[in-house]
Amino acid sequence: MLNIVLITGISGSGKSVALRMLEDTGYTCIDNLPARFLHEFIANTRENGLERVAVAIDVRTPGDLDELPGILTSLRAMGTALHVVFLDADDHTLMQRYSESRRRHPLTDRLQAEGHDASLQDCIARERELLAPLRDQEHVIDTSDLTPGQLRSWVRDLVQATRASIILTFESFAYKRGVPHDADLVFDVRCLPNPHYDPLLRPLTGRDAPVAAWLAQFGSVEAMIQDISGFIRKWLPLYMQDTRNYLTIAIGCTGGQHRSVYVTEQLASRFADHAPLLVRHRNPLLHRPAP
């Protein structure tokens, strides 16, 4: 069965990293394809017997980007197995990345030709405006504080998940780095006891047994997990009826290392019967195999 992955999103958010990862895992990759050619490209791909194809479409292709949401809807109506990954990042991160790479924003010349200001901030704002309809209906990954390795791992997990049901994602994050843009529901667990103040537990994470045992002894921690779990159990059926393909639930604590990680892991275990299910941790310390 033909599997199509579409990578799109804000320039500087990591689309090249994602596309190279897919290429390394056996996908045939096409970068900067005009949206109007997507139907024809997929038809030719089927005729050539390819099974896994990744395509990048973004604002570098002028003129027909506003047609892309409708094109995706028609492809899905035809039964095409289509994953769309929208990569985003906050403005500060994007400007820092452009400063480091010294690249021009792809909208610079277009804004200048239209007689508008073409500062980097103006280009980013215009790009967000152009891509807003697409972002609102697809799965978003906020890459602001992700390492390239984390991004590659997250995209790999996402495209391997089946689209037969809503993809439920539990994600931990640090409030000191801001709430991730990809969150649909956000729960704050900073009120729970904090292992950070125990010198022996401080270097560990919420996936380590000593931290898990320490947190499990508090009734407030279990009560928080039960309340969040109950909320999700109650409302998940309605989210599924809303014809959405993804639901990302973000759990935040101060540093994103202990409490939010533990609660995220506990919630994931309680929803293990849901498929597909993804678990993500934004703290780089968690970008390693579970103990």
Summary of the structure (lengths in Angstrom):
residues: 291
radius of gyration: 20.4
end to end distance: 35.6
largest distance: 63.5
contacts: 905
relative contact order: 0.14
helix: 47%
strand: 18%
